[in-house]
Amino acid sequence: MDVADVTRFLAQTTPFSQQGTALQTELAHAISVYYFRAGEQVNAGDGRLLIVRTGLFTRMGAQQQLLEKLQEGDFYGYQPLPSGERLTCEEDGLVYWLAAEPFARARQHYPELDHFFRHLAARTLHQHSLPDEGYFTLKVGDLVRPHKIVIAPDQTVQQAAQLMSERRVSSLLVERDGILLGIITDRDLRSRILAHGLPASTLIAEAMTQQPKTIERDAYLFEALQQMGQWRVHHLPVLSQGRVDGMITVTDLVRAQQEHPVYLMTDIHRQPDLAHLIEASEQTLKLAHILGRQGVPAHEASHILATVADGLTQRLIELALAELGPAPCSFSWLVFGSFARRDQGLNADQDNGLLLAAPPVGEVGRYFAALARYVCDGLARCGLPYCSGNIMATNPDLCLDQAGWLARFHGWIHTPTPQALLNATVFFDLRMVAGSGELFEGLHRQMLAEARAQPLFLLHLAQSALERTAPLGLFRHFILERDGQQQKGLDLKVRGISVITDLVRVYALASGVAEVNTRQRLQRLVQEGGMDSTQSRNLCDAFDLLAQLRWEHHLACQDKMATEGEGQVSNHLDPATLSGLQRHQLKDCFMVINEGQSLLKYRFCRGL
């Protein structure tokens, strides 16, 4: 074992990186190196600390639920292991074993080290004591059967019933030559065959549900539940890279989790009117605090709450259509900014618009003005405030057909004034919540192509992303600013999260990346060769920490408002309220931002 190599690794790994070279060297001498092959089980639980050096390891609970995937720099064994838990090597790798005695001694003499591992232990405890967290961590692919069950459209419904009975399933995929044609369910057999007295020789093609709704394999379970509620279906074919992998059913979800607040998303789509929808939406704040108590990471919590907001919007649109009558043309309801990226804070307001298949004039204009008013008013009554900047579908400038939207994007791209660049930070992050996917994809595709083809626009956008700097001065001192209440602190959004979002957006537009979520953009940029993996990983880690600090601060603000009846949810954080380790980590984040801006300037602004 190369002690110097182990020491260097510890010096780059939180929390040891903040403890000085003396401790790093001492611990390096107490470490043993072990190699594991894929499929091997790792025996732990004797007080030693496992540190993953290379490879991938899977941590499973007693109920066979996936708890965590461990990779380079992750830890295991820092607390007594719950009964039935196991750790298995998924990809060949090396681990460092730190002996129990020096690990315990280090925690005793270094309080910040102990605080770090106590925090990890608390999150681990939540994973075992609150199994319902699985909806937020498990993905659809985790529940899909390894072998899909398929039947051909020219077989009979009797053969379908026999196959369902043999395989003990409630539905079958209907395919020909690997192409999904539909699904056949036990409900289809009852309602379309038995109820009408049709013979058992009826072909499946005559009884199946054609063009079924589908879901991606890497979607979270809560997204599957939300879609089932929205479309009122109990079966969703699962896709992976455009191919059908299998089926997930509502029974699968119920078996995976019983009684979870995420059922709020299903309840939303069942509400018969606005009054009941408003009542159901009151559970959103409760859900946020449940997520906080469970230790759900900020990026996952924001994704969940954005999905709830999507559900509210979708149901409001359905209620509006029921009241106003059928829409005169197809449309797409759009969200912009943080809700499009699914990284909004608890103080976010509405940012939405409408894309129409016809010009918004005459009856078309009047209809969608009424629909926009109904939905935006409904969102406000459901707890999502109006946008102070009037970025809402009720604004005629944001209720346009494709030609109108393309003209706006064209103007911003070819005439990059300060206001145009400000608009780019909002409108170039867009996502469809309801309506015509084809209509939206056409607009999004053309916008991305035009932005990518204009290097002058990208240069100005990069310069704009360099205007806001991280609040870090000489000798790594925080630069504090006063908020509206004249309290000194750090604006985690303006000086941190938004800076990373802005610079990643430039890279994404330059590479034609369609994703709008910052973390997904970083992953795609590496795949497309638009950013190296080290920079992507550093920016993602910094973004996650800043988002986590803001999330915890927002929850604390809401608790204070509830108990003291005053205050507001703010992005302004006093660093004195953080632990020493957190302050070190925050400074590291700001250093990553500085480095990221330097690389952005070098790539897009050279020669200026």
C-alpha positions as CSV (number, residue, x, y, z in Angstrom):
1,M,0.0,0.0,0.0
2,D,1.3,3.5,-0.9
3,V,0.7,5.6,2.2
4,A,1.4,8.8,0.3
5,D,-1.3,8.0,-2.2
6,V,-3.8,7.3,0.6
7,T,-2.9,10.5,2.3
8,R,-3.4,12.5,-1.0
9,F,-6.8,10.8,-1.3
10,L,-7.9,11.8,2.2
11,A,-6.7,15.3,1.6
12,Q,-9.2,15.5,-1.3
13,T,-12.1,13.8,0.5
14,T,-14.6,15.6,2.8
15,P,-14.5,15.7,5.8
16,F,-10.9,14.7,6.1
17,S,-9.8,17.4,3.7
18,Q,-10.6,20.1,6.3
19,Q,-8.7,18.4,9.2
20,G,-5.0,19.1,8.3
21,T,-2.1,16.9,7.1
22,A,-1.2,15.5,10.5
23,L,-4.5,13.7,10.9
24,Q,-4.6,12.7,7.3
25,T,-1.2,11.0,7.6
26,E,-2.0,9.4,10.9
27,L,-5.2,7.8,9.4
28,A,-3.4,6.8,6.2
29,H,-1.1,4.6,8.3
30,A,-4.2,2.9,9.9
31,I,-5.8,2.1,6.6
32,S,-5.8,-1.3,4.8
33,V,-6.7,-1.8,1.1
34,Y,-9.1,-4.5,-0.1
35,Y,-10.2,-5.4,-3.6
36,F,-13.8,-6.7,-4.4
37,R,-15.2,-8.2,-7.5
38,A,-18.7,-7.5,-8.8
39,G,-21.2,-9.7,-6.9
40,E,-19.2,-10.1,-3.8
41,Q,-20.7,-9.1,-0.5
42,V,-18.8,-6.8,1.9
43,N,-18.7,-7.8,5.5
44,A,-18.8,-4.8,7.8
45,G,-20.2,-3.6,11.1
46,D,-17.2,-4.1,13.4
47,G,-16.5,-0.3,13.9
48,R,-14.2,0.0,10.9
49,L,-14.9,2.8,8.4
50,L,-15.1,1.8,4.8
51,I,-14.1,4.4,2.2
52,V,-14.8,3.6,-1.4
53,R,-11.7,4.3,-3.5
54,T,-13.0,2.9,-6.9
55,G,-15.9,0.9,-8.2
56,L,-19.6,0.9,-7.3
57,F,-21.3,-0.7,-4.2
58,T,-25.0,-1.2,-3.5
59,R,-26.4,-0.8,0.0
60,M,-29.7,-2.8,0.5
61,G,-32.1,-2.8,3.4
62,A,-33.7,-5.7,5.2
63,Q,-36.7,-5.5,2.9
64,Q,-34.6,-5.7,-0.2
65,Q,-35.1,-2.0,-0.8
66,L,-32.3,0.0,-2.4
67,L,-31.0,2.5,0.1
68,E,-27.9,3.9,-1.6
69,K,-25.3,3.4,-4.2
70,L,-21.7,4.1,-3.0
71,Q,-19.0,5.3,-5.3
72,E,-15.6,7.1,-4.9
73,G,-15.4,9.1,-1.7
74,D,-18.5,7.6,-0.1
75,F,-18.5,6.0,3.4
76,Y,-20.0,2.9,5.1
77,G,-19.7,1.5,8.6
78,Y,-19.7,4.8,10.5
79,Q,-22.6,3.5,12.7
80,P,-23.9,0.2,14.0
81,L,-25.5,-1.5,11.0
82,P,-29.3,-2.2,11.1
83,S,-30.3,-5.9,11.1
84,G,-30.5,-7.4,7.7
85,E,-28.7,-4.6,5.8
86,R,-26.0,-5.7,3.3
87,L,-23.4,-4.1,1.1
88,T,-22.6,-5.7,-2.3
89,C,-20.0,-4.8,-4.9
90,E,-21.8,-3.9,-8.2
91,E,-18.7,-2.9,-10.2
92,D,-15.1,-4.2,-9.3
93,G,-13.5,-1.8,-6.9
94,L,-11.0,-0.9,-4.2
95,V,-12.0,0.1,-0.6
96,Y,-10.0,1.6,2.2
97,W,-10.7,0.1,5.6
98,L,-9.9,2.5,8.5
99,A,-9.4,0.5,11.7
100,A,-12.0,1.0,14.4
101,E,-9.8,2.4,17.1
102,P,-8.1,5.2,15.2
103,F,-11.4,6.1,13.6
104,A,-13.1,6.4,17.0
105,R,-10.2,8.4,18.4
106,A,-10.3,10.8,15.5
107,R,-14.0,11.4,16.0
108,Q,-13.4,12.0,19.7
109,H,-10.6,14.6,19.2
110,Y,-12.1,16.3,16.1
111,P,-15.7,17.5,16.8
112,E,-16.4,18.6,13.2
113,L,-15.4,15.1,12.0
114,D,-17.8,13.6,14.5
115,H,-20.6,16.0,13.5
116,F,-20.2,15.0,9.9
117,F,-20.6,11.3,10.6
118,R,-23.5,11.9,13.1
119,H,-25.3,13.7,10.3
120,L,-24.7,10.8,7.9
121,A,-25.9,8.4,10.6
122,A,-29.1,10.4,11.1
123,R,-29.9,10.2,7.4
124,T,-29.3,6.5,7.4
125,L,-31.6,6.0,10.4
126,H,-34.4,7.9,8.5
127,Q,-33.9,5.5,5.6
128,H,-34.7,2.5,7.9
129,S,-37.4,4.1,10.1
130,L,-39.2,5.8,7.3
131,P,-39.4,3.2,4.5
132,D,-41.8,5.4,2.5
133,E,-38.8,7.4,1.3
134,G,-38.5,4.8,-1.4
135,Y,-40.9,6.7,-3.6
136,F,-38.3,9.5,-3.8
137,T,-35.2,7.3,-4.3
138,L,-36.5,4.2,-6.2
139,K,-36.9,4.4,-9.9
140,V,-39.4,2.6,-12.2
141,G,-36.6,0.3,-13.4
142,D,-36.2,-1.0,-9.9
143,L,-39.6,-2.6,-10.0
144,V,-39.8,-3.7,-13.6
145,R,-39.7,-7.5,-14.0
146,P,-36.5,-8.8,-15.7
147,H,-38.4,-10.4,-18.5
148,K,-41.3,-8.6,-20.2
149,I,-44.5,-10.6,-20.9
150,V,-45.6,-10.1,-24.5
151,I,-48.4,-11.3,-26.7
152,A,-49.1,-10.8,-30.4
153,P,-52.1,-8.8,-31.7
154,D,-53.3,-11.8,-33.8
155,Q,-53.7,-14.1,-30.8
156,T,-57.0,-14.5,-29.1
157,V,-58.3,-13.0,-25.8
158,Q,-58.6,-16.5,-24.5
159,Q,-54.9,-17.0,-25.0
160,A,-54.3,-13.6,-23.3
161,A,-56.4,-14.7,-20.3
162,Q,-54.5,-18.0,-20.1
163,L,-51.1,-16.2,-20.2
164,M,-52.1,-13.7,-17.5
165,S,-53.3,-16.6,-15.3
166,E,-50.1,-18.6,-15.9
167,R,-47.8,-15.6,-15.2
168,R,-50.0,-14.1,-12.5
169,V,-50.1,-10.7,-14.0
170,S,-53.0,-8.3,-14.8
171,S,-51.7,-7.0,-18.1
172,L,-49.7,-7.9,-21.2
173,L,-47.7,-5.9,-23.7
174,V,-49.0,-6.3,-27.3
175,E,-46.1,-6.2,-29.7
176,R,-45.2,-7.1,-33.3
177,D,-41.5,-7.4,-34.3
178,G,-40.5,-5.6,-31.1
179,I,-42.8,-2.6,-31.8
180,L,-45.4,-1.7,-29.0
181,L,-48.9,-1.7,-30.5
182,G,-50.9,-1.5,-27.2
183,I,-51.6,-3.3,-24.0
184,I,-54.3,-5.7,-22.9
185,T,-55.5,-5.8,-19.3
186,D,-57.9,-7.8,-17.2
187,R,-60.1,-4.8,-17.2
188,D,-60.1,-4.8,-21.0
189,L,-61.2,-8.4,-21.0
190,R,-64.1,-7.6,-18.6
191,S,-65.4,-4.4,-20.1
192,R,-64.8,-5.0,-23.8
193,I,-65.2,-8.8,-24.1
194,L,-67.3,-10.4,-21.3
195,A,-69.6,-7.4,-20.9
196,H,-70.5,-7.4,-24.6
197,G,-70.8,-11.2,-24.9
198,L,-68.0,-11.4,-27.4
199,P,-66.4,-14.9,-28.1
200,A,-63.1,-16.1,-26.6
201,S,-61.8,-16.2,-30.1
202,T,-61.9,-12.4,-30.4
203,L,-58.5,-11.2,-31.5
204,I,-56.4,-9.1,-29.1
205,A,-56.1,-6.4,-31.7
206,E,-59.9,-5.8,-31.3
207,A,-59.8,-5.6,-27.5
208,M,-56.4,-4.0,-26.6
209,T,-55.8,-0.4,-25.5
210,Q,-54.0,1.3,-28.4
211,Q,-51.3,4.0,-28.0
212,P,-51.0,3.6,-24.2
213,K,-49.3,6.1,-22.0
214,T,-45.7,5.2,-21.3
215,I,-43.0,6.1,-18.8
216,E,-39.2,6.1,-18.9
217,R,-37.2,3.4,-17.0
218,D,-35.2,6.0,-15.1
219,A,-38.2,8.0,-13.9
220,Y,-38.9,8.0,-10.1
221,L,-41.8,6.1,-8.6
222,F,-43.5,9.3,-7.6
223,E,-43.5,10.3,-11.3
224,A,-45.2,7.0,-12.2
225,L,-47.8,7.6,-9.5
226,Q,-48.4,11.1,-10.7
227,Q,-48.8,10.0,-14.3
228,M,-51.2,7.2,-13.4
229,G,-53.3,9.8,-11.4
230,Q,-53.2,12.3,-14.3
231,W,-54.2,9.8,-17.0
232,R,-56.4,7.7,-14.8
233,V,-54.6,4.5,-15.8
234,H,-53.3,1.5,-13.8
235,H,-50.7,0.2,-16.2
236,L,-47.7,2.0,-17.9
237,P,-45.4,0.4,-20.4
238,V,-41.8,1.2,-19.4
239,L,-39.3,2.5,-22.1
240,S,-35.6,2.5,-22.2
241,Q,-33.9,4.3,-25.1
242,G,-37.1,4.1,-27.1
243,R,-37.6,0.3,-26.6
244,V,-40.2,-1.3,-24.3
245,D,-38.6,-2.9,-21.2
246,G,-41.7,-4.1,-19.4
247,M,-44.7,-2.8,-17.5
248,I,-45.3,-1.1,-14.2
249,T,-48.7,-1.2,-12.5
250,V,-50.5,0.5,-9.7
251,T,-50.2,-2.7,-7.8
252,D,-46.5,-2.6,-8.1
253,L,-46.5,0.9,-6.5
254,V,-48.8,-0.1,-3.7
255,R,-46.7,-3.1,-2.9
256,A,-43.5,-0.9,-3.0
257,Q,-45.0,1.7,-0.6
258,Q,-48.1,1.8,1.5
259,E,-49.6,5.1,2.8
260,H,-47.2,7.8,1.6
261,P,-47.9,11.6,1.4
262,V,-46.9,11.4,-2.3
263,Y,-50.5,10.2,-2.8
264,L,-51.2,13.9,-2.8
265,M,-50.3,13.9,-6.4
266,T,-52.9,11.2,-7.2
267,D,-55.5,13.0,-5.0
268,I,-54.9,16.3,-7.0
269,H,-56.2,14.7,-10.2
270,R,-59.3,13.4,-8.4
271,Q,-60.5,16.7,-7.2
272,P,-63.9,17.6,-8.8
273,D,-63.6,21.4,-8.5
274,L,-61.4,24.3,-7.6
275,A,-62.5,24.4,-4.0
276,H,-61.5,20.8,-3.4
277,L,-58.3,21.3,-5.3
278,I,-57.3,24.3,-3.0
279,E,-58.0,22.1,0.0
280,A,-55.8,19.3,-1.3
281,S,-53.0,21.7,-2.1
282,E,-52.7,22.7,1.5
283,Q,-50.9,19.4,2.0
284,T,-48.0,20.6,-0.1
285,L,-46.4,22.5,2.8
286,K,-46.7,19.5,5.0
287,L,-45.1,17.4,2.3
288,A,-42.1,19.8,2.2
289,H,-41.5,19.4,5.9
290,I,-41.9,15.6,5.7
291,L,-39.2,15.6,3.0
292,G,-37.0,17.8,5.2
293,R,-37.4,15.5,8.2
294,Q,-36.6,12.4,6.1
295,G,-33.4,14.0,4.9
296,V,-34.4,13.8,1.2
297,P,-31.7,15.7,-0.7
298,A,-32.6,19.2,-1.9
299,H,-32.5,18.4,-5.6
300,E,-34.9,15.5,-5.1
301,A,-37.2,17.5,-2.9
302,S,-37.4,20.3,-5.4
303,H,-38.1,17.8,-8.2
304,I,-41.0,16.3,-6.1
305,L,-42.5,19.7,-5.3
306,A,-42.2,20.7,-8.9
307,T,-44.1,17.6,-9.9
308,V,-46.8,18.5,-7.4
309,A,-47.0,22.0,-9.0
310,D,-47.3,20.3,-12.4
311,G,-50.2,18.2,-11.1
312,L,-52.0,21.3,-9.8
313,T,-51.5,23.0,-13.1
314,Q,-52.7,20.0,-15.1
315,R,-55.8,19.6,-13.0
316,L,-56.6,23.3,-13.2
317,I,-56.3,23.1,-17.0
318,E,-58.7,20.2,-17.0
319,L,-61.2,22.1,-14.9
320,A,-60.8,25.2,-17.1
321,L,-61.5,23.1,-20.2
322,A,-64.6,21.7,-18.6
323,E,-65.9,25.2,-17.8
324,L,-64.9,26.9,-21.0
325,G,-65.5,24.1,-23.5
326,P,-63.0,22.5,-25.9
327,A,-60.0,24.6,-26.9
328,P,-60.3,26.1,-30.4
329,C,-56.8,24.8,-31.2
330,S,-54.1,22.6,-29.7
331,F,-51.7,24.3,-27.1
332,S,-48.9,23.7,-24.7
333,W,-48.7,25.1,-21.2
334,L,-45.1,26.1,-20.5
335,V,-43.1,26.8,-17.4
336,F,-39.9,28.8,-17.3
337,G,-36.9,29.3,-15.0
338,S,-36.6,27.4,-11.8
339,F,-39.8,25.4,-12.2
340,A,-38.7,24.3,-15.7
341,R,-35.4,23.2,-14.2
342,R,-37.2,21.7,-11.1
343,D,-34.8,23.4,-8.7
344,Q,-37.1,26.1,-7.3
345,G,-37.0,27.1,-3.7
346,L,-39.9,27.3,-1.2
347,N,-40.3,31.0,-2.0
348,A,-40.7,30.5,-5.8
349,D,-43.6,32.2,-7.7
350,Q,-45.3,31.4,-11.0
351,D,-43.3,31.6,-14.3
352,N,-45.5,30.3,-17.1
353,G,-46.8,30.9,-20.6
354,L,-48.8,29.5,-23.5
355,L,-47.8,28.1,-26.9
356,L,-50.7,28.0,-29.3
357,A,-51.2,26.2,-32.6
358,A,-53.0,29.3,-34.0
359,P,-52.5,33.0,-33.7
360,P,-54.0,34.5,-30.5
361,V,-56.5,36.7,-32.2
362,G,-60.3,36.9,-32.2
363,E,-62.0,33.9,-30.5
364,V,-58.7,32.1,-30.1
365,G,-57.2,35.0,-28.2
366,R,-60.3,35.4,-26.0
367,Y,-60.5,31.7,-25.1
368,F,-56.9,31.4,-24.1
369,A,-56.9,34.6,-22.1
370,A,-59.8,33.1,-20.1
371,L,-58.0,29.8,-19.7
372,A,-54.8,31.5,-18.6
373,R,-56.7,33.6,-16.0
374,Y,-58.4,30.6,-14.6
375,V,-55.2,28.6,-14.2
376,C,-53.0,31.4,-12.9
377,D,-55.7,32.5,-10.4
378,G,-56.1,28.9,-9.4
379,L,-52.4,28.4,-8.8
380,A,-52.3,31.5,-6.7
381,R,-55.1,30.2,-4.5
382,C,-53.3,26.9,-4.3
383,G,-50.3,28.6,-2.8
384,L,-48.2,29.5,-5.8
385,P,-48.0,33.3,-5.9
386,Y,-48.4,35.5,-8.9
387,C,-45.1,36.5,-10.6
388,S,-44.1,40.0,-9.6
389,G,-42.5,40.4,-13.1
390,N,-45.7,39.3,-14.9
391,I,-44.1,36.2,-16.4
392,M,-47.4,34.5,-16.6
393,A,-49.7,33.2,-19.3
394,T,-52.1,36.0,-18.6
395,N,-49.6,38.4,-20.1
396,P,-50.5,38.6,-23.8
397,D,-46.7,38.8,-24.7
398,L,-46.4,35.2,-23.3
399,C,-49.5,33.8,-25.0
400,L,-48.3,33.3,-28.5
401,D,-48.3,30.9,-31.4
402,Q,-45.1,29.2,-32.6
403,A,-44.3,32.1,-35.0
404,G,-44.7,34.6,-32.2
405,W,-42.4,32.7,-29.8
406,L,-39.8,32.1,-32.5
407,A,-39.8,35.8,-33.3
408,R,-39.2,36.6,-29.6
409,F,-36.3,34.1,-29.3
410,H,-34.9,35.3,-32.6
411,G,-34.9,38.9,-31.3
412,W,-33.2,37.9,-28.0
413,I,-30.6,35.8,-29.9
414,H,-29.7,38.3,-32.6
415,T,-30.0,41.5,-30.5
416,P,-28.5,40.6,-27.2
417,T,-29.3,43.7,-25.2
418,P,-29.1,43.6,-21.4
419,Q,-32.8,43.0,-21.2
420,A,-32.6,40.2,-23.8
421,L,-29.8,38.5,-21.9
422,L,-31.9,38.8,-18.7
423,N,-34.8,37.2,-20.6
424,A,-32.5,34.4,-21.7
425,T,-31.9,33.4,-18.0
426,V,-35.6,32.8,-17.7
427,F,-37.1,31.8,-21.1
428,F,-34.3,29.6,-22.4
429,D,-35.1,27.2,-19.6
430,L,-38.5,26.0,-20.6
431,R,-40.5,22.8,-20.1
432,M,-44.0,21.7,-21.1
433,V,-46.4,20.8,-18.3
434,A,-49.6,20.0,-20.3
435,G,-50.9,20.0,-23.9
436,S,-49.3,19.1,-27.2
437,G,-45.8,17.6,-26.9
438,E,-45.4,17.8,-30.7
439,L,-46.1,21.6,-30.6
440,F,-43.6,22.1,-27.8
441,E,-40.8,20.0,-29.3
442,G,-41.0,21.9,-32.6
443,L,-40.5,25.2,-30.8
444,H,-37.8,23.9,-28.4
445,R,-35.8,22.3,-31.2
446,Q,-35.8,25.4,-33.4
447,M,-34.8,27.6,-30.4
448,L,-31.9,25.4,-29.5
449,A,-30.6,25.2,-33.1
450,E,-30.8,29.0,-33.5
451,A,-29.0,29.7,-30.2
452,R,-26.2,27.2,-30.9
453,A,-25.6,28.8,-34.4
454,Q,-25.0,32.3,-33.0
455,P,-21.5,32.5,-31.3
456,L,-22.0,36.3,-30.7
457,F,-25.1,35.6,-28.6
458,L,-23.2,32.9,-26.7
459,L,-20.4,35.3,-26.1
460,H,-22.8,38.0,-24.7
461,L,-24.5,35.3,-22.6
462,A,-21.2,34.2,-21.2
463,Q,-20.3,37.8,-20.3
464,S,-23.6,38.1,-18.5
465,A,-22.9,34.9,-16.6
466,L,-19.6,36.5,-15.4
467,E,-21.2,39.6,-14.0
468,R,-22.2,38.1,-10.7
469,T,-19.3,36.7,-8.7
470,A,-19.1,34.4,-5.7
471,P,-19.0,36.3,-2.3
472,L,-15.4,35.3,-1.5
473,G,-12.6,37.8,-0.9
474,L,-8.9,37.6,-0.3
475,F,-7.7,34.8,2.0
476,R,-11.1,33.0,1.4
477,H,-13.1,35.4,3.6
478,F,-16.8,35.7,3.0
479,I,-18.1,39.0,1.6
480,L,-21.3,39.7,3.4
481,E,-24.2,41.8,2.0
482,R,-27.3,43.3,3.6
483,D,-30.7,42.0,2.7
484,G,-34.0,43.9,2.7
485,Q,-34.1,43.7,6.5
486,Q,-30.5,45.1,6.7
487,Q,-29.2,41.8,8.0
488,K,-25.7,40.8,6.8
489,G,-25.3,37.5,5.1
490,L,-24.8,35.5,1.9
491,D,-27.4,35.4,-0.9
492,L,-27.2,31.7,-1.7
493,K,-29.3,32.1,-4.8
494,V,-27.9,35.2,-6.4
495,R,-24.3,34.6,-5.5
496,G,-24.3,30.9,-5.7
497,I,-27.0,28.8,-7.3
498,S,-27.9,31.2,-10.1
499,V,-24.2,31.7,-11.0
500,I,-23.8,28.0,-11.6
501,T,-27.1,27.8,-13.4
502,D,-26.1,30.7,-15.7
503,L,-22.7,29.4,-16.7
504,V,-24.0,25.8,-17.2
505,R,-26.7,27.2,-19.5
506,V,-24.1,28.8,-21.7
507,Y,-22.3,25.4,-22.2
508,A,-25.7,23.7,-22.7
509,L,-26.9,26.1,-25.4
510,A,-23.5,25.9,-27.1
511,S,-23.7,22.1,-27.3
512,G,-27.4,22.0,-28.2
513,V,-28.3,20.1,-25.0
514,A,-32.1,19.8,-24.7
515,E,-32.1,19.1,-20.9
516,V,-33.0,22.1,-18.8
517,N,-32.3,20.8,-15.3
518,T,-28.8,21.9,-14.3
519,R,-27.6,18.6,-12.9
520,Q,-28.9,16.8,-16.1
521,R,-27.3,19.4,-18.3
522,L,-23.9,18.7,-16.6
523,Q,-24.3,15.0,-17.1
524,R,-25.3,15.4,-20.8
525,L,-22.4,17.9,-21.4
526,V,-19.9,15.2,-20.4
527,Q,-21.6,12.7,-22.7
528,E,-21.6,15.2,-25.6
529,G,-18.0,16.3,-25.0
530,G,-19.1,19.8,-24.1
531,M,-17.4,19.7,-20.7
532,D,-14.8,17.5,-19.0
533,S,-16.0,15.2,-16.3
534,T,-13.9,16.8,-13.5
535,Q,-15.4,20.3,-14.1
536,S,-18.9,18.8,-14.4
537,R,-18.6,16.8,-11.2
538,N,-17.2,19.8,-9.3
539,L,-20.0,22.1,-10.4
540,C,-22.6,19.5,-9.6
541,D,-21.2,19.0,-6.1
542,A,-21.1,22.7,-5.5
543,F,-24.6,23.1,-6.9
544,D,-25.9,20.3,-4.6
545,L,-24.4,21.8,-1.5
546,L,-25.7,25.3,-2.2
547,A,-29.1,23.9,-2.9
548,Q,-29.0,21.8,0.3
549,L,-28.1,24.8,2.4
550,R,-30.9,26.9,0.8
551,W,-33.4,24.1,1.3
552,E,-32.5,23.7,5.0
553,H,-32.6,27.4,5.5
554,H,-36.0,27.7,3.8
555,L,-37.4,25.0,6.1
556,A,-36.0,26.8,9.1
557,C,-37.5,30.1,7.9
558,Q,-40.9,28.4,7.6
559,D,-40.6,26.9,11.0
560,K,-39.9,30.4,12.4
561,M,-42.9,31.9,10.6
562,A,-45.1,29.2,12.0
563,T,-43.9,29.5,15.6
564,E,-43.3,33.3,15.8
565,G,-45.8,34.5,13.2
566,E,-43.3,36.8,11.5
567,G,-40.5,36.7,9.0
568,Q,-40.3,35.4,5.4
569,V,-38.6,32.7,3.4
570,S,-35.3,34.2,2.4
571,N,-32.3,33.1,0.4
572,H,-30.1,35.2,2.7
573,L,-28.0,33.1,5.1
574,D,-25.8,34.2,7.9
575,P,-22.7,32.0,7.7
576,A,-22.2,32.3,11.4
577,T,-25.2,29.9,11.8
578,L,-23.2,27.2,10.0
579,S,-20.7,24.7,11.5
580,G,-17.1,25.2,10.8
581,L,-17.1,22.2,8.4
582,Q,-20.1,23.7,6.5
583,R,-18.3,27.0,6.2
584,H,-15.3,25.3,4.8
585,Q,-17.5,23.4,2.3
586,L,-19.3,26.6,1.3
587,K,-16.0,28.3,0.6
588,D,-14.9,25.4,-1.5
589,C,-18.2,25.8,-3.5
590,F,-17.4,29.4,-4.1
591,M,-13.9,28.5,-5.2
592,V,-15.5,26.0,-7.7
593,I,-17.7,28.9,-9.0
594,N,-14.6,31.1,-9.5
595,E,-12.8,28.4,-11.4
596,G,-15.9,27.7,-13.4
597,Q,-16.2,31.3,-14.4
598,S,-12.5,31.4,-15.4
599,L,-13.0,28.4,-17.7
600,L,-16.2,30.0,-19.1
601,K,-14.3,33.2,-19.9
602,Y,-11.4,31.3,-21.5
603,R,-13.7,29.3,-23.8
604,F,-16.3,31.9,-24.8
605,C,-14.7,35.3,-24.3
606,R,-11.1,34.9,-25.5
607,G,-9.6,37.9,-27.1
608,L,-11.8,40.5,-25.4
